[in-house]
Amino acid sequence: MLVKQALRDRKIILTTSLEPTPYLEKIMRKVEADLKTGKNISPEFDSVDAMFEHLEKTA
């Protein structure tokens, strides 16, 4: 059936199910919680120098 459809449509569509692993789900939940509380979130920087200044202060 797939071969007939590929010949008829002149294209092959390959798909996979993208389901996160339990480990990735755990990390994603932690990140969502951090975003809600503002924890572990860096501010936006206007320059690379400002970024390095921030890193030096927080290290």
Short mmCIF file of the C-alpha atoms (twelve columns), coordinates in Angstrom:
data_MODEL
# 
_entry.id   MODEL 
# 
loop_
_atom_site.group_PDB 
_atom_site.id 
_atom_site.type_symbol 
_atom_site.label_atom_id 
_atom_site.label_alt_id 
_atom_site.label_comp_id 
_atom_site.label_asym_id 
_atom_site.label_seq_id 
_atom_site.Cartn_x 
_atom_site.Cartn_y 
_atom_site.Cartn_z 
_atom_site.pdbx_PDB_model_num 
ATOM 1  C CA . MET A 1  0.000  0.000  0.000  1 
ATOM 2  C CA . LEU A 2  2.820  2.421  0.869  1 
ATOM 3  C CA . VAL A 3  4.631  1.610  -2.380 1 
ATOM 4  C CA . LYS A 4  1.481  2.220  -4.430 1 
ATOM 5  C CA . GLN A 5  0.912  5.539  -2.663 1 
ATOM 6  C CA . ALA A 6  4.538  6.562  -3.213 1 
ATOM 7  C CA . LEU A 7  4.301  5.751  -6.915 1 
ATOM 8  C CA . ARG A 8  0.992  7.557  -7.253 1 
ATOM 9  C CA . ASP A 9  2.071  10.678 -5.339 1 
ATOM 10 C CA . ARG A 10 5.708  10.540 -6.482 1 
ATOM 11 C CA . LYS A 11 6.939  11.198 -2.975 1 
ATOM 12 C CA . ILE A 12 7.817  9.223  0.114  1 
ATOM 13 C CA . ILE A 13 6.881  10.536 3.531  1 
ATOM 14 C CA . LEU A 14 8.831  9.169  6.474  1 
ATOM 15 C CA . THR A 15 7.638  9.933  9.969  1 
ATOM 16 C CA . THR A 16 8.618  8.939  13.462 1 
ATOM 17 C CA . SER A 17 6.872  9.412  16.740 1 
ATOM 18 C CA . LEU A 18 8.698  11.970 18.799 1 
ATOM 19 C CA . GLU A 19 8.086  10.981 22.378 1 
ATOM 20 C CA . PRO A 20 10.449 12.214 25.076 1 
ATOM 21 C CA . THR A 21 12.212 9.713  27.284 1 
ATOM 22 C CA . PRO A 22 11.331 9.685  31.002 1 
ATOM 23 C CA . TYR A 23 14.655 11.429 31.708 1 
ATOM 24 C CA . LEU A 24 13.862 14.204 29.233 1 
ATOM 25 C CA . GLU A 25 10.352 14.581 30.653 1 
ATOM 26 C CA . LYS A 26 11.871 15.067 34.123 1 
ATOM 27 C CA . ILE A 27 14.203 17.778 32.818 1 
ATOM 28 C CA . MET A 28 11.352 19.488 30.966 1 
ATOM 29 C CA . ARG A 29 9.215  19.580 34.138 1 
ATOM 30 C CA . LYS A 30 12.134 21.113 36.053 1 
ATOM 31 C CA . VAL A 31 12.662 23.748 33.379 1 
ATOM 32 C CA . GLU A 32 8.956  24.634 33.354 1 
ATOM 33 C CA . ALA A 33 8.993  25.019 37.136 1 
ATOM 34 C CA . ASP A 34 12.134 27.187 36.945 1 
ATOM 35 C CA . LEU A 35 10.534 29.408 34.304 1 
ATOM 36 C CA . LYS A 36 7.447  29.927 36.483 1 
ATOM 37 C CA . THR A 37 9.513  30.873 39.545 1 
ATOM 38 C CA . GLY A 38 12.246 32.764 37.683 1 
ATOM 39 C CA . LYS A 39 14.884 30.427 39.104 1 
ATOM 40 C CA . ASN A 40 18.036 29.631 37.093 1 
ATOM 41 C CA . ILE A 41 17.061 32.121 34.381 1 
ATOM 42 C CA . SER A 42 19.672 34.470 32.953 1 
ATOM 43 C CA . PRO A 43 18.719 37.997 31.950 1 
ATOM 44 C CA . GLU A 44 18.976 39.223 28.365 1 
ATOM 45 C CA . PHE A 45 22.247 40.895 27.433 1 
ATOM 46 C CA . ASP A 46 22.906 43.731 25.010 1 
ATOM 47 C CA . SER A 47 26.525 42.740 24.470 1 
ATOM 48 C CA . VAL A 48 28.984 39.940 25.020 1 
ATOM 49 C CA . ASP A 49 30.822 42.093 27.550 1 
ATOM 50 C CA . ALA A 50 27.651 42.465 29.624 1 
ATOM 51 C CA . MET A 51 27.193 38.707 29.525 1 
ATOM 52 C CA . PHE A 52 30.729 38.082 30.771 1 
ATOM 53 C CA . GLU A 53 30.308 40.679 33.529 1 
ATOM 54 C CA . HIS A 54 27.192 38.855 34.700 1 
ATOM 55 C CA . LEU A 55 28.991 35.496 34.619 1 
ATOM 56 C CA . GLU A 56 31.899 36.868 36.635 1 
ATOM 57 C CA . LYS A 57 29.533 38.271 39.279 1 
ATOM 58 C CA . THR A 58 27.567 35.046 39.622 1 
ATOM 59 C CA . ALA A 59 30.514 32.634 39.544 1 
# 
